[in-house]
């Protein structure tokens, strides 16, 4: 596994934590990888390893997660989009900086953040957009309110936020029982991702995710019309890579051919491609998923 460097970037209210995988040469294309609702920057490690060297790769811990858990609210997807713009400021992603291209890549909720950032405030600095199993309106989950809908959608990933663990073995056991994540818990990159989720300190261990951040951001994904309509005004072409199976390894997943056919993606400048054999998580970790994401990033950088 290619090891990243931990960096901190000034943003409103403090410093955003991020992981940086360096390029081999100055002026290389910049790729910003934006994670999902209860995830953190390390979820991207296999993808970043495939891109590093040819690309300058940066993955933030979004506000309210992992190393950025201490950043204050307000939360919400526009707030994250503003933080992504600050990240681009740090890495000189503008026409005068010599970068060949800047590509935003978002997974799950991060794909919605990427579409907002590409539209505003980072519009003039983004040359390509890759959406990974997110960014377009999701199926309506059951539930009478946001909390119930999020619980139905996220399942154990949300439930862990109120759970404490006596040791790392208990954390591993919890994730080993997750239908979509379980087969991957002993992969070094995935184990590092799960460890990064934990708040610092002695046992009992708990997730560093701020529940209020998850709740506010989830409400934006499910109910905020501006967020849901952001793909209608993208300044650059986009690629959607979607997993066959969902957050609980179920079929269908968040998207399928029938749902996508009714979204008018051609008119939005979005090309959709299934990544067979993957679920919502393994699309970031499997050989097939990593290869498709890397290819889409390279194509976006070339077009840009």
PALO-934066 format. One record per residue (C-alpha): residue number from 0; residue in three letters; z, y, x. Coordinates in steps of 0.1 Angstrom, whole numbers, plus 2048, in hexadecimal, padded with zeros to 3 digits. Layout:
residues N
{NUM; 'ala'; {Z; Y; X}}
...
***
This chain:
residues 304
{0; 'unk'; {800; 800; 800}}
{1; 'unk'; {7F6; 822; 80E}}
{2; 'unk'; {816; 837; 810}}
{3; 'unk'; {815; 85B; 801}}
{4; 'unk'; {828; 879; 80D}}
{5; 'unk'; {841; 889; 7F6}}
{6; 'unk'; {83A; 8AE; 7F0}}
{7; 'unk'; {848; 8C9; 7DA}}
{8; 'unk'; {834; 8E5; 7C9}}
{9; 'unk'; {841; 905; 7BB}}
{10; 'unk'; {83E; 908; 796}}
{11; 'unk'; {84F; 91C; 77A}}
{12; 'unk'; {874; 913; 77B}}
{13; 'unk'; {875; 901; 79D}}
{14; 'unk'; {860; 8E8; 7B1}}
{15; 'unk'; {84A; 8CC; 7A4}}
{16; 'unk'; {84D; 8AB; 7B6}}
{17; 'unk'; {82C; 89B; 7C0}}
{18; 'unk'; {81E; 87F; 7D6}}
{19; 'unk'; {802; 888; 7EE}}
{20; 'unk'; {7E9; 870; 7FD}}
{21; 'unk'; {7D5; 882; 818}}
{22; 'unk'; {7AF; 884; 81D}}
{23; 'unk'; {79F; 87C; 83E}}
{24; 'unk'; {78E; 89D; 841}}
{25; 'unk'; {793; 8C2; 836}}
{26; 'unk'; {77F; 8CC; 817}}
{27; 'unk'; {780; 8AA; 808}}
{28; 'unk'; {77F; 8A8; 7E2}}
{29; 'unk'; {7A1; 8AC; 7D1}}
{30; 'unk'; {7AD; 893; 7B7}}
{31; 'unk'; {7CC; 89A; 7A2}}
{32; 'unk'; {7DB; 87C; 790}}
{33; 'unk'; {7F0; 883; 771}}
{34; 'unk'; {807; 867; 764}}
{35; 'unk'; {812; 85D; 741}}
{36; 'unk'; {82F; 866; 72B}}
{37; 'unk'; {84B; 852; 73B}}
{38; 'unk'; {83A; 84B; 75C}}
{39; 'unk'; {83B; 85C; 77E}}
{40; 'unk'; {823; 863; 79B}}
{41; 'unk'; {827; 841; 7AB}}
{42; 'unk'; {816; 830; 78E}}
{43; 'unk'; {7F5; 83B; 79F}}
{44; 'unk'; {7FC; 82B; 7C1}}
{45; 'unk'; {7E0; 811; 7BF}}
{46; 'unk'; {7C7; 82A; 7B3}}
{47; 'unk'; {7D2; 844; 7CD}}
{48; 'unk'; {7CF; 82A; 7E8}}
{49; 'unk'; {7AB; 823; 7DE}}
{50; 'unk'; {7A3; 849; 7DF}}
{51; 'unk'; {7B7; 855; 7FC}}
{52; 'unk'; {7A3; 85E; 81B}}
{53; 'unk'; {783; 867; 809}}
{54; 'unk'; {797; 87D; 7F1}}
{55; 'unk'; {7B6; 894; 7F3}}
{56; 'unk'; {7CC; 883; 7D9}}
{57; 'unk'; {7EA; 893; 7C8}}
{58; 'unk'; {7FF; 884; 7AC}}
{59; 'unk'; {81C; 898; 79D}}
{60; 'unk'; {83B; 88C; 78D}}
{61; 'unk'; {838; 89F; 76C}}
{62; 'unk'; {854; 8B7; 762}}
{63; 'unk'; {871; 8A2; 754}}
{64; 'unk'; {868; 882; 768}}
{65; 'unk'; {872; 872; 789}}
{66; 'unk'; {873; 88C; 7A5}}
{67; 'unk'; {86C; 8A8; 78C}}
{68; 'unk'; {887; 89E; 773}}
{69; 'unk'; {89C; 8BD; 77D}}
{70; 'unk'; {881; 8D6; 773}}
{71; 'unk'; {88B; 8E9; 754}}
{72; 'unk'; {87A; 8EA; 732}}
{73; 'unk'; {869; 8F4; 71D}}
{74; 'unk'; {855; 8D5; 71F}}
{75; 'unk'; {833; 8CD; 70E}}
{76; 'unk'; {810; 8C5; 71A}}
{77; 'unk'; {806; 8E9; 720}}
{78; 'unk'; {824; 8ED; 737}}
{79; 'unk'; {818; 8CF; 74B}}
{80; 'unk'; {7F4; 8DD; 74C}}
{81; 'unk'; {803; 8FD; 75B}}
{82; 'unk'; {815; 8E8; 775}}
{83; 'unk'; {7F4; 8D6; 77D}}
{84; 'unk'; {7E4; 8F8; 782}}
{85; 'unk'; {800; 901; 79A}}
{86; 'unk'; {7FA; 8E1; 7AD}}
{87; 'unk'; {7D5; 8EB; 7B1}}
{88; 'unk'; {7E0; 90D; 7BE}}
{89; 'unk'; {7F4; 8FB; 7D9}}
{90; 'unk'; {7D7; 8E5; 7E4}}
{91; 'unk'; {7BD; 901; 7E4}}
{92; 'unk'; {7A7; 8F2; 7C9}}
{93; 'unk'; {790; 90F; 7C3}}
{94; 'unk'; {76D; 919; 7CD}}
{95; 'unk'; {779; 92B; 7EC}}
{96; 'unk'; {78E; 90F; 7FA}}
{97; 'unk'; {772; 8F9; 806}}
{98; 'unk'; {77A; 8DC; 7EF}}
{99; 'unk'; {75A; 8CA; 7E5}}
{100; 'unk'; {768; 8C1; 7C2}}
{101; 'unk'; {788; 8BF; 7AE}}
{102; 'unk'; {78D; 8A2; 796}}
{103; 'unk'; {7AA; 89F; 77E}}
{104; 'unk'; {7B3; 87C; 774}}
{105; 'unk'; {7CC; 875; 758}}
{106; 'unk'; {7DB; 855; 74A}}
{107; 'unk'; {7E9; 853; 727}}
{108; 'unk'; {7FB; 873; 71F}}
{109; 'unk'; {7EF; 880; 741}}
{110; 'unk'; {7CC; 87E; 734}}
{111; 'unk'; {7D5; 898; 719}}
{112; 'unk'; {7E5; 8AE; 734}}
{113; 'unk'; {7C6; 8AB; 749}}
{114; 'unk'; {7AF; 8B6; 72C}}
{115; 'unk'; {7C6; 8D4; 726}}
{116; 'unk'; {7C6; 8DD; 74B}}
{117; 'unk'; {7A0; 8DA; 74D}}
{118; 'unk'; {79C; 8F1; 730}}
{119; 'unk'; {7B7; 90A; 73B}}
{120; 'unk'; {7C6; 915; 752}}
{121; 'unk'; {7B3; 901; 76D}}
{122; 'unk'; {791; 904; 75D}}
{123; 'unk'; {77F; 915; 77A}}
{124; 'unk'; {78D; 8FC; 793}}
{125; 'unk'; {786; 8DA; 783}}
{126; 'unk'; {764; 8C9; 789}}
{127; 'unk'; {76B; 8A8; 779}}
{128; 'unk'; {782; 896; 761}}
{129; 'unk'; {78B; 871; 75E}}
{130; 'unk'; {7A0; 866; 740}}
{131; 'unk'; {7B1; 845; 743}}
{132; 'unk'; {7BC; 835; 722}}
{133; 'unk'; {7C5; 857; 714}}
{134; 'unk'; {7BA; 87A; 70C}}
{135; 'unk'; {7AA; 873; 6EA}}
{136; 'unk'; {7BD; 871; 6C9}}
{137; 'unk'; {7D2; 851; 6C7}}
{138; 'unk'; {7D6; 839; 6AA}}
{139; 'unk'; {7F1; 846; 692}}
{140; 'unk'; {811; 832; 69A}}
{141; 'unk'; {829; 82A; 67E}}
{142; 'unk'; {848; 83F; 678}}
{143; 'unk'; {854; 85C; 663}}
{144; 'unk'; {85A; 874; 680}}
{145; 'unk'; {851; 879; 6A5}}
{146; 'unk'; {86E; 864; 6B2}}
{147; 'unk'; {864; 846; 69C}}
{148; 'unk'; {840; 84A; 6A5}}
{149; 'unk'; {847; 84B; 6CA}}
{150; 'unk'; {85E; 82C; 6C8}}
{151; 'unk'; {842; 819; 6B6}}
{152; 'unk'; {829; 824; 6D0}}
{153; 'unk'; {83C; 820; 6F0}}
{154; 'unk'; {854; 804; 6E8}}
{155; 'unk'; {86A; 7F9; 707}}
{156; 'unk'; {85D; 815; 71D}}
{157; 'unk'; {86E; 82E; 706}}
{158; 'unk'; {88C; 818; 6FF}}
{159; 'unk'; {896; 817; 723}}
{160; 'unk'; {89E; 83C; 723}}
{161; 'unk'; {8BF; 834; 712}}
{162; 'unk'; {8C6; 815; 727}}
{163; 'unk'; {8DB; 812; 747}}
{164; 'unk'; {8D8; 7F6; 760}}
{165; 'unk'; {8F2; 7E8; 777}}
{166; 'unk'; {8DA; 7E3; 794}}
{167; 'unk'; {8B6; 7E0; 79F}}
{168; 'unk'; {8B4; 7BC; 795}}
{169; 'unk'; {8BC; 7C6; 771}}
{170; 'unk'; {8A1; 7E1; 772}}
{171; 'unk'; {888; 7C7; 77E}}
{172; 'unk'; {893; 7AF; 762}}
{173; 'unk'; {88E; 7C9; 748}}
{174; 'unk'; {86A; 7D1; 753}}
{175; 'unk'; {862; 7AC; 758}}
{176; 'unk'; {867; 7A8; 733}}
{177; 'unk'; {84E; 7C3; 72A}}
{178; 'unk'; {82F; 7B3; 71C}}
{179; 'unk'; {817; 7CA; 72F}}
{180; 'unk'; {82A; 7D3; 74F}}
{181; 'unk'; {83C; 7B1; 754}}
{182; 'unk'; {820; 79F; 767}}
{183; 'unk'; {81F; 7BB; 780}}
{184; 'unk'; {844; 7C2; 789}}
{185; 'unk'; {843; 7B1; 7AA}}
{186; 'unk'; {824; 7C3; 7B7}}
{187; 'unk'; {831; 7DA; 7D2}}
{188; 'unk'; {820; 7F9; 7C4}}
{189; 'unk'; {82D; 7F2; 7A1}}
{190; 'unk'; {850; 7EB; 7AD}}
{191; 'unk'; {84F; 80C; 7C0}}
{192; 'unk'; {844; 81E; 7A0}}
{193; 'unk'; {860; 80E; 78C}}
{194; 'unk'; {87A; 817; 7A7}}
{195; 'unk'; {86E; 83C; 7A7}}
{196; 'unk'; {876; 83D; 782}}
{197; 'unk'; {89B; 83A; 789}}
{198; 'unk'; {8B3; 858; 78C}}
{199; 'unk'; {8C3; 85B; 7AE}}
{200; 'unk'; {8E7; 850; 7B2}}
{201; 'unk'; {8FD; 831; 7B0}}
{202; 'unk'; {8FC; 817; 794}}
{203; 'unk'; {8FB; 816; 777}}
{204; 'unk'; {8D6; 81E; 77B}}
{205; 'unk'; {8C1; 831; 761}}
{206; 'unk'; {89F; 840; 75D}}
{207; 'unk'; {89B; 864; 76A}}
{208; 'unk'; {884; 86C; 74D}}
{209; 'unk'; {892; 889; 737}}
{210; 'unk'; {892; 87C; 713}}
{211; 'unk'; {88B; 89F; 705}}
{212; 'unk'; {86D; 8A3; 71C}}
{213; 'unk'; {85F; 881; 70F}}
{214; 'unk'; {866; 88B; 6EB}}
{215; 'unk'; {856; 8AD; 6ED}}
{216; 'unk'; {838; 8A1; 701}}
{217; 'unk'; {833; 883; 6E9}}
{218; 'unk'; {833; 89B; 6CB}}
{219; 'unk'; {817; 8AE; 6DC}}
{220; 'unk'; {802; 88F; 6E1}}
{221; 'unk'; {807; 883; 6BD}}
{222; 'unk'; {807; 8A4; 6AA}}
{223; 'unk'; {7FC; 8C2; 6BD}}
{224; 'unk'; {7D9; 8CC; 6B1}}
{225; 'unk'; {7D1; 8E0; 6CF}}
{226; 'unk'; {7D8; 8C3; 6E6}}
{227; 'unk'; {7C4; 8AB; 6D0}}
{228; 'unk'; {7A7; 8C3; 6CF}}
{229; 'unk'; {7A6; 8CB; 6F4}}
{230; 'unk'; {78A; 8B2; 6FA}}
{231; 'unk'; {774; 8C6; 6E3}}
{232; 'unk'; {771; 8E2; 6FC}}
{233; 'unk'; {770; 8D2; 71E}}
{234; 'unk'; {75F; 8E6; 739}}
{235; 'unk'; {754; 8C7; 74D}}
{236; 'unk'; {747; 8A4; 743}}
{237; 'unk'; {762; 88A; 740}}
{238; 'unk'; {765; 864; 742}}
{239; 'unk'; {77C; 850; 72D}}
{240; 'unk'; {787; 82E; 73B}}
{241; 'unk'; {798; 81A; 720}}
{242; 'unk'; {7AD; 7FA; 722}}
{243; 'unk'; {7A5; 7DC; 70C}}
{244; 'unk'; {7CA; 7D7; 704}}
{245; 'unk'; {7E7; 7EF; 6FC}}
{246; 'unk'; {809; 7FA; 707}}
{247; 'unk'; {818; 7D9; 6FD}}
{248; 'unk'; {7FA; 7C5; 709}}
{249; 'unk'; {7EE; 7C2; 6E5}}
{250; 'unk'; {7CA; 7C3; 6D8}}
{251; 'unk'; {7BB; 7DB; 6D0}}
{252; 'unk'; {7C9; 7F5; 6E7}}
{253; 'unk'; {7CA; 81A; 6E2}}
{254; 'unk'; {7A4; 81B; 6E0}}
{255; 'unk'; {788; 803; 6D6}}
{256; 'unk'; {763; 806; 6D0}}
{257; 'unk'; {767; 80C; 6AB}}
{258; 'unk'; {77F; 829; 6AF}}
{259; 'unk'; {76C; 839; 6CB}}
{260; 'unk'; {74B; 837; 6B8}}
{261; 'unk'; {759; 84E; 69E}}
{262; 'unk'; {765; 869; 6B6}}
{263; 'unk'; {743; 877; 6BF}}
{264; 'unk'; {749; 874; 6E5}}
{265; 'unk'; {725; 87A; 6EE}}
{266; 'unk'; {727; 89D; 6DF}}
{267; 'unk'; {747; 8A4; 6F2}}
{268; 'unk'; {738; 89A; 713}}
{269; 'unk'; {74F; 87C; 717}}
{270; 'unk'; {742; 85B; 723}}
{271; 'unk'; {758; 83D; 718}}
{272; 'unk'; {75A; 81C; 72B}}
{273; 'unk'; {770; 7FE; 724}}
{274; 'unk'; {783; 7EE; 741}}
{275; 'unk'; {785; 7CA; 735}}
{276; 'unk'; {7A3; 7B4; 73D}}
{277; 'unk'; {7BB; 7D2; 740}}
{278; 'unk'; {7D7; 7DF; 72C}}
{279; 'unk'; {7E5; 803; 72A}}
{280; 'unk'; {7F8; 7FE; 74B}}
{281; 'unk'; {7E4; 7E5; 75E}}
{282; 'unk'; {7C5; 7FB; 75C}}
{283; 'unk'; {7D7; 80F; 778}}
{284; 'unk'; {7E1; 7F1; 78D}}
{285; 'unk'; {7C7; 7D5; 789}}
{286; 'unk'; {7AA; 7D1; 7A1}}
{287; 'unk'; {791; 7D8; 785}}
{288; 'unk'; {7A4; 7F6; 778}}
{289; 'unk'; {7A8; 806; 79A}}
{290; 'unk'; {783; 801; 7A3}}
{291; 'unk'; {777; 811; 782}}
{292; 'unk'; {78E; 82F; 786}}
{293; 'unk'; {784; 834; 7AA}}
{294; 'unk'; {75F; 832; 7A0}}
{295; 'unk'; {763; 84A; 784}}
{296; 'unk'; {775; 863; 79B}}
{297; 'unk'; {759; 860; 7B5}}
{298; 'unk'; {73F; 866; 79B}}
{299; 'unk'; {751; 884; 78D}}
{300; 'unk'; {755; 893; 7B0}}
{301; 'unk'; {730; 88E; 7B6}}
{302; 'unk'; {725; 89E; 796}}
{303; 'unk'; {73D; 8BB; 79C}}
***
